[in-house]
Amino acid sequence: MLRKSLVVIVSGLLLVNIYGCFALLAGGAAGAGTAVWLSEKLTQQVNAPFERTVSASKSALASLRLEVTKETIEDGNAQIMSKYTDGKTIWIDIHRVTLSSSKIEVRVGAMGGDKAAAEKILKEITRRL
């Protein structure tokens, strides 16, 4: 019984360790300019200053004929909200990483997230950077 318990505990620790390595790899991929789908949002780090990234995000929404419904900017963080053509809410979160880089997070829809729509919006944002 003790041996089985020990195997279960060690297996659990190994699983947590493997998951942590996956998250680290995913974060590294995001830093390299590759978009990563985590927690129902698309995340990508870009080599563009925070202010330019915010401007590119609003321009991308306008090019897709999506109106900004709410915008909050403070201390190197911004959230831009809009509505997608099917009525789903769009959240674009932008975080200053350094003076010359930013992290963009795009989520479309509250439940499940619409990855295809998020990819379309992120692609438009990165085209403008």
Secondary structure as GFF3:
##gff-version 3
##sequence-region A 1 129
A	DSSP	alpha_helix	2	31	.	.	.	ID=ss1
A	DSSP	beta_strand	36	38	.	.	.	ID=ss2
A	DSSP	beta_strand	41	46	.	.	.	ID=ss3
A	DSSP	alpha_helix	50	63	.	.	.	ID=ss4
A	DSSP	beta_strand	68	74	.	.	.	ID=ss5
A	DSSP	beta_strand	77	83	.	.	.	ID=ss6
A	DSSP	beta_strand	89	98	.	.	.	ID=ss7
A	DSSP	beta_strand	101	108	.	.	.	ID=ss8
A	DSSP	alpha_helix	115	127	.	.	.	ID=ss9
###
